[in-house]
Amino acid sequence: MGVATIRIQLDNKTARAYESSSQEQRERLQQLIGFMLQEFAESTPQSLLSLMDDMSQEAAAHGLTPEILDSLLQDE
């Protein structure tokens, strides 16, 4: 499977958090975002809660803890 680059708009705080994160944290976030987009594209409105549960489990499986997410979202 190939890799493509996309551009998304984020608020300034979130963009700064991403830009200041480590390469490992960025890779985890990229995996999480990719998973979220795939699941969203394949989901129906009825499966939203299930999708959210799956995303949480996938994030945890890839090492994204609530603490890491909080640290990414905090201002410097």
C-alpha positions in Angstrom: 0.0 0.0 0.0 1.3 3.4 -0.9 1.5 6.5 1.2 -0.1 9.8 0.3 0.1 13.2 2.0 -3.0 15.2 2.7 -3.5 18.7 4.1 -6.1 19.4 6.8 -6.9 22.6 8.6 -6.4 22.6 12.4 -6.7 25.3 15.0 -3.4 27.0 15.9 -3.1 25.3 19.3 -3.5 21.8 17.9 -1.1 22.6 15.0 1.6 23.8 17.5 1.1 20.7 19.6 1.6 18.5 16.6 4.6 20.4 15.3 6.3 20.3 18.7 5.7 16.6 19.3 8.4 14.0 18.9 8.7 11.9 15.7 7.3 8.9 17.6 4.3 10.8 18.8 3.7 12.1 15.2 3.8 8.6 13.8 1.3 7.5 16.4 -1.0 10.4 15.6 -0.7 9.7 11.9 -1.7 6.1 12.4 -4.6 7.2 14.6 -5.8 9.7 12.1 -5.5 7.3 9.2 -7.5 4.7 11.1 -10.1 7.3 12.0 -10.5 8.4 8.4 -10.8 4.8 7.1 -13.4 4.0 9.7 -15.3 7.2 9.1 -15.4 6.5 5.4 -16.8 3.0 5.9 -19.2 3.9 8.8 -22.9 4.6 8.9 -24.5 7.0 11.2 -25.8 4.1 13.3 -22.3 2.8 14.0 -20.9 6.1 15.3 -20.6 4.9 19.0 -19.1 1.7 17.8 -16.6 3.6 15.7 -15.6 5.8 18.6 -15.0 2.7 20.8 -12.9 1.1 18.1 -10.8 4.3 17.7 -10.1 4.4 21.4 -9.1 0.7 21.4 -6.9 1.2 18.3 -5.2 4.3 19.8 -4.5 2.4 23.1 -3.1 -0.5 21.1 -0.7 1.8 19.4 0.4 3.3 22.7 -1.5 6.6 22.6 -2.6 7.1 26.2 -4.8 9.8 27.6 -1.7 11.3 29.1 0.2 11.5 25.8 -2.8 13.0 24.1 -3.2 15.6 26.9 0.5 16.5 26.6 0.1 16.9 22.8 -2.8 19.2 23.3 -1.3 21.4 26.0 0.2 24.8 25.2 3.9 25.1 25.5 
